[in-house]
Amino acid sequence: MTRLSLPPARSNGVLPGLSPEANGVFYLRTKAEARALEARVRTGVRTRQEFPNGRVAVETTSGDTLETDLIVVGTGAMPDDSLARAAGLNCAEGIIVDDHCLTSDPAIFAAGDCTRFPGPHGPVRLENWRHALEHGAIAGRNAAGGEIAYNVAPSFWSEHTTCTSKG
């Protein structure tokens, strides 16, 4: 890739709800510019064409055409909460749980990246191994009769070439 197309430095376009500096926009912009990399957010691939020389071109859903040697696509993930919905549990881009991992059914606990738990500014869904490990342990303890609240500050990390962004 040869150009940079991140949101403006004062935008919350990558991880909404966090300051630009905290969510890595400024950091990634600086690192990407130094390596002549380009990142596009909130767009998808409409068409793809491969060339005999190994290069590839894509037309994005925002109407741009990019020709490059390598394209990396990060799509995010949505939890499959169909079983929980079929069981009548409250779901909104994940199974809604309280701070004790209890669902809308008082007999069912849930934990991990399939859940949305109370965060400082509303429901949060985390997709990382630390959250899955800690949240699962608390759900298990509470299902066995415990009364432990899951009070964690949402966090993330991402690695791009030689730079790591953590928050």
C-alpha positions in Angstrom: 0.0 0.0 0.0 1.3 3.5 -0.7 -0.9 6.1 0.8 -2.5 6.9 4.2 -6.2 7.3 4.7 -6.9 7.1 8.4 -9.6 9.3 10.0 -8.4 12.8 10.9 -6.3 13.0 14.0 -9.2 14.5 16.0 -11.7 11.8 14.8 -12.9 8.9 16.8 -13.3 6.8 13.7 -11.4 3.7 14.6 -12.6 3.0 18.1 -15.6 5.3 18.8 -16.0 6.3 22.5 -12.3 6.7 23.1 -10.2 9.8 22.6 -8.2 9.8 19.3 -4.9 9.4 21.2 -6.3 6.6 23.3 -7.7 4.6 20.4 -4.5 4.8 18.5 -5.5 7.0 15.5 -2.8 9.5 16.1 -0.2 6.8 16.9 -1.1 4.6 13.9 -1.2 7.7 11.6 2.4 8.6 12.6 3.7 5.0 12.3 1.9 4.4 9.0 3.1 7.7 7.5 6.7 6.7 8.3 6.2 3.4 6.4 4.1 4.8 3.5 1.1 2.6 4.5 -2.6 3.2 3.9 -5.5 2.2 6.1 -9.1 2.5 5.1 -11.9 2.3 7.7 -15.6 1.8 7.3 -15.4 0.5 3.8 -15.5 -2.9 2.1 -14.5 -4.6 -1.1 -17.0 -4.4 -3.9 -14.9 -6.1 -6.6 -11.4 -7.7 -6.9 -9.1 -8.2 -9.9 -5.9 -10.1 -10.0 -3.1 -9.2 -12.5 -0.5 -11.6 -14.1 2.3 -9.7 -12.3 0.8 -10.7 -8.9 -0.7 -7.3 -8.1 -4.3 -7.0 -7.2 -6.9 -4.2 -7.6 -10.0 -3.7 -5.6 -13.0 -1.4 -5.9 -14.2 -0.3 -2.4 -17.8 0.2 -1.4 -16.9 3.9 -1.1 -16.1 3.9 -4.8 -12.3 4.0 -4.7 -10.1 1.7 -6.8 -6.8 0.6 -5.2 -4.0 -1.3 -6.9 -1.4 -2.8 -4.7 0.8 -5.8 -3.9 -1.0 -6.7 -0.7 -4.3 -6.0 0.9 -5.1 -6.9 4.5 -8.7 -6.9 5.5 -9.8 -6.6 9.1 -13.5 -7.3 9.4 -14.2 -7.5 13.1 -16.5 -10.1 14.5 -20.1 -10.4 15.5 -21.1 -13.0 18.0 -23.5 -15.8 17.0 -26.2 -15.3 19.7 -28.9 -17.2 17.8 -29.1 -20.0 20.5 -29.4 -17.3 23.2 -32.1 -15.5 21.3 -33.9 -18.8 20.7 -33.8 -19.4 24.5 -35.4 -16.0 25.0 -32.4 -14.2 26.4 -31.9 -10.4 25.9 -29.4 -9.8 23.1 -28.0 -6.8 21.4 -24.9 -7.6 19.3 -24.2 -10.2 22.0 -25.8 -11.7 25.1 -26.7 -9.0 27.6 -25.3 -9.8 31.1 -25.1 -8.0 34.3 -21.9 -7.4 36.3 -22.2 -10.9 37.8 -22.5 -12.5 34.3 -26.2 -13.2 34.8 -28.4 -13.1 31.7 -32.1 -12.0 31.5 -32.9 -15.6 32.7 -31.9 -15.9 36.4 -30.8 -19.5 35.8 -28.4 -18.8 32.9 -24.9 -17.2 33.1 -22.9 -16.2 30.1 -19.3 -15.0 29.6 -16.7 -14.1 27.0 -16.8 -12.3 23.7 -20.4 -13.4 23.0 -21.6 -11.1 25.8 -22.1 -7.4 26.4 -21.5 -6.5 30.0 -21.9 -3.2 31.9 -19.1 -0.7 31.1 -18.4 2.9 32.1 -20.5 4.3 29.2 -22.9 1.5 28.5 -22.7 -2.2 27.4 -19.3 -3.4 26.3 -18.2 -6.4 24.3 -14.5 -7.4 24.4 -12.8 -9.8 22.1 -9.6 -10.9 23.8 -8.2 -13.9 25.6 -7.8 -12.0 28.9 -11.4 -11.0 29.0 -12.6 -14.5 28.1 -10.4 -16.1 30.8 -11.4 -13.6 33.6 -15.1 -13.3 32.7 -15.5 -17.0 32.4 -13.9 -17.6 35.8 -16.3 -15.1 37.4 -19.3 -16.6 35.6 -18.3 -20.0 36.8 -17.9 -18.9 40.4 -21.2 -17.1 40.4 -23.0 -20.0 38.8 -21.7 -22.1 41.8 -23.2 -19.6 44.3 -20.6 -16.8 44.4 -21.3 -13.1 44.4 -18.4 -11.7 42.5 -18.8 -8.6 40.3 -16.9 -8.3 37.0 -15.5 -4.8 37.2 -12.9 -4.4 34.6 -11.7 -1.4 32.5 -12.3 -2.3 28.8 -9.0 -2.7 27.0 -7.5 -3.6 23.7 -4.3 -4.2 21.8 -3.4 -4.4 18.2 -0.2 -5.0 16.3 0.6 -3.4 12.9 4.0 -4.1 11.4 6.4 -3.2 14.2 4.1 -1.0 16.2 1.8 -2.1 19.0 -1.2 -0.1 20.2 -2.6 -0.9 23.6 -5.3 0.8 25.6 
